[in-house]
C-alpha cells in the first residue's frame, strides 16, 4: 500500500480597506464631523462592509479622538461564527479655516 504524506499550505493575504481596519474580531474607523456637529450632537448612518447601515448618534459634545464602541458590529470570530467583535468609531473634528 502506498501512503501519501504530502501536505498543502496556504498563505492568506489580507487586503487593506479604505475605511475600516481590522484587528482580531474588531473593526476600527475614523469619522470626521463638523465643528457644529461636534458641539450640538449629530445622527448619521455609517455604511458597514456588508452594506448595512450602522446608526451613530451623539447628543453631547464630541471632542477630537472621542470613540464610540458598537458591540456586535465587528467581524465574525474565526472559531465561532456566531460571535462578533466590536466596531470602534473614532471622531475627528473639522474646524473652519479662518484667514
Backbone as JSON, one array per atom type, in Angstrom:
{
  "sequence": "XXXXXXXXXXXXXXXXXXXXXXXXXXXXXXXXXXXXXXXXXXXXXXXXXXXXXXXXXXXXXXXXXXXXXXXXXXXXXXXXXXXXXXXXXXXXXXXXXXX",
  "N": [[0.85, -1.18, 0.0], [0.47, 2.24, -0.76], [1.23, 5.14, 0.93], [0.43, 8.49, 1.16], [2.22, 11.31, 2.14], [2.07, 13.95, 1.71], [1.49, 17.46, 2.11], [-0.54, 20.36, 1.94], [-0.06, 23.81, 1.83], [-1.36, 27.05, 2.65], [-1.25, 30.5, 1.99], [-2.54, 33.36, 3.3], [-3.44, 36.54, 2.38], [-4.32, 39.58, 3.68], [-6.21, 42.21, 2.43], [-5.9, 45.76, 2.5], [-8.45, 47.97, 3.62], [-10.24, 50.86, 2.56], [-11.7, 52.29, 4.46], [-12.2, 50.84, 6.84], [-10.33, 49.2, 9.44], [-9.0, 46.16, 10.49], [-8.58, 44.37, 13.53], [-8.0, 41.51, 15.0], [-11.13, 40.37, 15.97], [-12.3, 42.8, 15.88], [-13.33, 45.92, 14.38], [-12.08, 49.03, 13.17], [-12.56, 52.5, 12.65], [-12.37, 55.89, 11.41], [-14.24, 58.87, 11.66], [-15.13, 61.97, 10.33], [-16.52, 64.89, 11.65], [-18.35, 67.98, 11.53], [-17.5, 71.12, 13.17], [-19.78, 72.3, 14.27], [-21.51, 70.03, 14.46], [-20.01, 68.57, 16.28], [-20.3, 70.14, 18.54], [-23.1, 70.35, 19.08], [-24.21, 67.87, 18.72], [-25.19, 64.96, 16.73], [-26.59, 62.84, 14.16], [-26.04, 59.96, 12.24], [-25.65, 57.55, 9.59], [-23.55, 54.93, 9.27], [-22.02, 53.26, 6.67], [-21.59, 49.86, 6.6], [-19.21, 47.14, 6.06], [-20.62, 45.06, 4.77], [-22.65, 46.44, 3.65], [-24.9, 47.11, 5.19], [-26.53, 49.57, 7.26], [-25.11, 51.32, 9.99], [-26.35, 52.84, 12.73], [-25.35, 55.92, 14.13], [-25.19, 58.02, 16.84], [-24.87, 61.02, 18.6], [-25.5, 62.95, 21.41], [-24.28, 64.82, 22.83], [-21.4, 66.91, 23.51], [-18.75, 66.29, 21.3], [-15.45, 65.47, 21.38], [-12.23, 65.85, 19.76], [-10.9, 62.74, 18.88], [-12.61, 61.26, 20.43], [-14.32, 58.19, 21.08], [-16.73, 55.86, 19.98], [-18.14, 52.76, 20.8], [-19.5, 50.08, 19.11], [-20.96, 47.31, 19.92], [-20.98, 43.98, 18.62], [-20.88, 44.7, 15.98], [-18.57, 44.17, 14.68], [-16.2, 41.94, 13.16], [-16.85, 38.46, 12.3], [-15.97, 35.9, 14.64], [-13.18, 33.75, 14.29], [-13.26, 31.08, 15.23], [-15.87, 30.79, 16.22], [-18.49, 31.52, 14.48], [-20.83, 32.78, 15.17], [-20.21, 34.63, 17.04], [-19.49, 37.98, 17.31], [-17.18, 40.66, 16.83], [-16.42, 44.04, 17.95], [-17.22, 47.35, 16.73], [-15.22, 50.11, 16.5], [-15.54, 53.49, 16.55], [-13.88, 56.35, 15.87], [-13.7, 59.83, 16.36], [-12.96, 62.63, 14.35], [-12.59, 66.15, 14.23], [-13.69, 68.68, 12.1], [-12.44, 71.72, 11.77], [-13.37, 75.12, 11.09], [-11.68, 77.04, 8.59], [-9.94, 79.96, 9.05], [-9.06, 83.24, 7.86]],
  "CA": [[0.0, 0.0, 0.0], [1.2, 3.5, -0.84], [0.66, 6.17, 1.81], [0.9, 9.82, 0.79], [2.47, 12.18, 3.3], [2.13, 15.33, 1.21], [0.56, 18.41, 2.71], [-0.71, 21.59, 1.16], [-0.11, 25.0, 2.68], [-1.98, 28.24, 2.08], [-0.85, 31.78, 2.54], [-3.65, 34.29, 3.14], [-3.04, 37.94, 2.47], [-5.46, 40.46, 3.93], [-6.1, 43.49, 1.73], [-6.3, 46.95, 3.28], [-9.71, 48.59, 3.23], [-10.13, 52.3, 2.6], [-12.44, 52.9, 5.56], [-12.11, 50.04, 8.06], [-9.12, 48.46, 9.74], [-9.36, 45.03, 11.35], [-7.63, 43.85, 14.5], [-8.74, 40.39, 15.59], [-12.54, 40.39, 15.57], [-12.78, 44.18, 15.95], [-13.12, 46.84, 13.27], [-11.8, 50.4, 13.58], [-12.7, 53.5, 11.6], [-12.42, 57.29, 11.81], [-15.28, 59.65, 11.01], [-14.96, 63.41, 10.53], [-17.75, 65.67, 11.8], [-18.12, 69.43, 11.55], [-17.42, 71.7, 14.5], [-21.15, 72.44, 14.75], [-21.98, 68.71, 14.87], [-19.26, 68.21, 17.48], [-20.79, 70.91, 19.68], [-24.53, 70.18, 19.38], [-24.64, 66.49, 18.52], [-25.47, 64.59, 15.35], [-27.02, 61.49, 13.84], [-25.6, 59.55, 10.91], [-25.64, 56.12, 9.35], [-22.26, 54.52, 8.73], [-22.17, 52.08, 5.82], [-20.73, 48.76, 7.04], [-18.58, 46.37, 4.98], [-21.61, 44.26, 4.03], [-23.65, 47.35, 3.09], [-25.96, 47.54, 6.1], [-26.27, 50.84, 7.93], [-24.91, 51.32, 11.44], [-26.73, 54.15, 13.24], [-24.41, 56.56, 15.06], [-25.86, 59.21, 17.39], [-24.26, 61.69, 19.77], [-26.35, 64.04, 21.88], [-23.46, 65.68, 23.68], [-20.2, 67.42, 22.86], [-17.8, 65.29, 20.84], [-14.12, 66.06, 21.3], [-11.36, 65.1, 18.84], [-10.39, 61.49, 19.44], [-13.66, 60.53, 21.15], [-14.6, 56.91, 20.43], [-17.96, 55.13, 20.3], [-17.99, 51.33, 20.54], [-20.74, 49.41, 18.73], [-20.76, 45.86, 20.12], [-21.66, 43.12, 17.66], [-20.76, 45.25, 14.61], [-17.25, 43.86, 14.17], [-16.08, 40.78, 12.27], [-17.12, 37.18, 12.96], [-14.85, 35.21, 15.27], [-12.69, 32.66, 13.45], [-13.7, 29.79, 15.77], [-17.31, 30.8, 16.47], [-19.04, 32.5, 13.52], [-21.95, 33.5, 15.79], [-19.65, 35.64, 17.94], [-18.99, 39.12, 16.54], [-16.39, 41.66, 17.53], [-17.0, 45.38, 18.08], [-16.82, 48.4, 15.8], [-14.75, 51.29, 17.22], [-15.63, 54.67, 15.69], [-13.16, 57.47, 16.47], [-14.13, 61.06, 15.69], [-12.11, 63.79, 14.05], [-13.42, 67.36, 14.11], [-13.27, 69.58, 11.03], [-12.54, 73.1, 12.23], [-13.39, 76.06, 9.97], [-10.42, 77.72, 8.32], [-10.07, 81.42, 9.03], [-7.97, 83.95, 7.17]],
  "C": [[0.89, 1.24, 0.0], [0.49, 4.53, 0.03], [1.27, 7.5, 1.43], [1.08, 10.66, 2.05], [2.58, 13.64, 2.88], [1.12, 16.2, 1.94], [0.52, 19.66, 1.84], [-0.8, 22.76, 2.13], [-0.75, 26.16, 1.93], [-1.44, 29.46, 2.76], [-1.99, 32.75, 2.25], [-3.14, 35.69, 3.34], [-4.29, 38.78, 2.64], [-5.24, 41.79, 3.22], [-6.55, 44.62, 2.64], [-7.61, 47.49, 2.72], [-9.57, 50.09, 3.38], [-10.78, 52.98, 3.79], [-12.21, 52.16, 6.88], [-10.75, 49.38, 8.18], [-9.51, 47.36, 10.72], [-8.21, 44.69, 12.29], [-8.36, 42.76, 15.26], [-10.17, 40.4, 15.06], [-13.1, 41.81, 15.5], [-12.46, 44.95, 14.68], [-12.93, 48.24, 13.84], [-11.99, 51.32, 12.39], [-12.68, 54.9, 12.22], [-13.51, 57.98, 11.01], [-15.03, 61.11, 11.34], [-16.32, 64.08, 10.61], [-17.38, 67.15, 11.85], [-18.02, 69.92, 12.99], [-18.82, 71.87, 15.09], [-21.7, 71.1, 15.24], [-21.29, 68.27, 16.16], [-19.81, 68.91, 18.72], [-22.23, 70.6, 20.07], [-25.04, 68.75, 19.24], [-25.0, 66.22, 17.06], [-26.01, 63.17, 15.3], [-26.51, 61.18, 12.44], [-25.74, 58.04, 10.81], [-24.33, 55.79, 8.66], [-22.46, 53.25, 7.92], [-21.12, 51.03, 6.2], [-20.16, 48.03, 5.82], [-19.59, 45.6, 4.13], [-22.75, 45.12, 3.49], [-24.74, 47.77, 4.05], [-25.54, 48.82, 6.82], [-26.13, 50.67, 9.43], [-25.27, 52.72, 11.95], [-25.73, 54.66, 14.28], [-25.07, 57.86, 15.52], [-25.08, 59.72, 18.59], [-25.16, 62.85, 20.13], [-25.59, 64.96, 22.83], [-22.23, 66.1, 22.89], [-19.28, 66.25, 22.51], [-16.45, 65.96, 20.69], [-13.28, 65.25, 20.32], [-10.78, 63.86, 19.53], [-11.41, 60.7, 20.24], [-13.99, 59.26, 20.36], [-15.93, 56.35, 20.93], [-17.69, 53.67, 19.94], [-19.37, 50.74, 20.26], [-20.49, 47.9, 18.82], [-21.56, 45.07, 19.1], [-21.6, 43.61, 16.23], [-19.37, 45.03, 14.03], [-17.29, 42.66, 13.23], [-16.42, 39.5, 13.04], [-15.83, 36.58, 13.53], [-14.48, 34.01, 14.41], [-13.21, 31.3, 13.91], [-15.2, 29.68, 15.96], [-17.95, 31.89, 15.62], [-20.23, 33.28, 14.09], [-21.49, 34.6, 16.73], [-19.02, 36.75, 17.09], [-18.19, 40.07, 17.42], [-17.13, 42.99, 17.59], [-16.47, 46.3, 16.99], [-16.46, 49.63, 16.64], [-14.74, 52.46, 16.25], [-14.97, 55.83, 16.43], [-13.46, 58.72, 15.66], [-13.01, 62.07, 15.54], [-13.05, 64.96, 13.87], [-12.83, 68.26, 13.03], [-13.52, 71.02, 11.5], [-12.57, 74.02, 11.03], [-12.03, 76.75, 9.83], [-10.67, 79.21, 8.24], [-8.88, 82.04, 8.32], [-7.12, 84.67, 8.17]]
}
